[in-house]
């Protein structure tokens, strides 16, 4: 397989990211064009996220972090730690997969979708400091992802860095370090948070409700997720949310969409 054709088709950065994320040290693996295409899609995803947050100001003060922001920043800390460990061992496989898992599977698919309403705050339902907290968190996550990814994808990260943050090359920036102040037990709620979102999206699909449409119902969810109430309610456009187990009587009228998530429609 000659690489030049792949470079022309998907770009050098996609080829580099495929090589880094697929080639674990000491293991043999087959070339897969589909996997190179997948790496290209990841870079496109990152580009689209950067385009989205480019409309929001970079803030460094006068902001307040919500529980959702604190959760993702604690997750970001873990990702920095994992990437640093991989690079220190000269094992880019570890770093590449840590970045992809965080950036695509959690940050883009869940946090960004959840924080959009607060970041735009079109109807003024959120406090201005919490809106600024969303801006701070979005830029902190993206700028950190770009720095961590720069050794593997030097061209795309350089272009995005210069567009968003500085005329000075990303390759001259200090490497990200963990921040003790960002540690939080809220990160333990990440799996419940993503499971809740997935269950609601599945429910909407089954009911032929567009993701942008609201749910005229009462949704019961795990009490632990109550700290994210405002963001979850705005994200899914849920009429009413209750973070508690419903009574047996309510359960008999409700639709169970997960083991501990129930929807009681208005007609009930």
C-alpha positions, 0 to 999 in steps of 0.5 A, a space after each residue: 500500500 503506497 501512502 501517497 494516495 492516502 495522503 492525497 485522499 485523507 490528508 497527512 494528519 489523518 494518516 498520522 492519527 490513524 497510525 498513532 491510534 491503531 498501531 500499539 507498540 509490539 503488535 502487528 496490524 493490517 492496513 485499513 483505509 476505512 480506519 484512515 477515513 475514520 481518523 479523517 472524520 475525527 479531525 473533521 469533527 474537531 474542526 467543527 467543534 472549533 468552528 462552533 466555539 469560535 463564536 464565543 469569547 475567550 474569558 479568564 475571569 468573572 465566570 461561574 462553573 456549573 456542576 457540568 463544567 466541573 465534571 468535564 474539567 475533571 475528566 480533562 485532567 484525567 485525559 491530560 494525565 493519560 496523554 502525558 503518561 503515553 508520551 513519556 513512554 513514547 507510546 503515542 497509541 495511548 495518547 491518541 486513543 485518550 484524546 479521541 475517547 475524550 474529545 469525540 465520545 464524551 466532550 463532543 457527543 455529550 458535553 457540547 450538546 448539553 452546554 449549547 443552551 447555556 453558551 448561547 443563552 438566547 432566552 436569558 434563562 441562565 445567569 450571565 456568570 454561568 454562561 461565561 462559565 460555559 465559554 471558559 470551559 469550552 475554550 479550555 477543553 478545546 485549547 488543551 485538546 489541540 496542544 495534546 494532539 499537536 505532536 500527532 497532528 501538527 498541521 490541523 492543530 496549528 491551523 486551528 490554534 492560529 485561527 482561535 488563540 494566537 499567531 504564535 505556533 502551537 508547537 511553541 506552547 507549554 505542554 498541558 499540565 493537570 490542575 489540582 483545582 479542577 479535581 472533582 468527584 463529579 467525574 464519577 457521574 460521567 457514565 450516568 450522565 451519558 446513559 441518561 442522554 442516550 436513553 432520552 435520545 432513544 426515547 425521542 427516536 422511538 416516539 418520532 420526536 426530533 432531537 430539537 423538539 421538546 418532551 411534553 412529559 415528566 422525566 424521572 431520573 437518578 437523584 445523583 444527576 440532579 446537580 445537572 438539572 438546568 443543563 439537562 432540562 435545557 438540552 433535551 427540552 424536557 417540560 418537567 424533571 424529577 430526580 427521584 424514583 417514582 412511586 409504584 403507582 406512577 411507575 404503572 403509568 410511566 414508560 421505563 426507558 432505562 433501569 432508573 429513568 421513567 417518562 410520564 406523558 401528559 396524557 397519563 
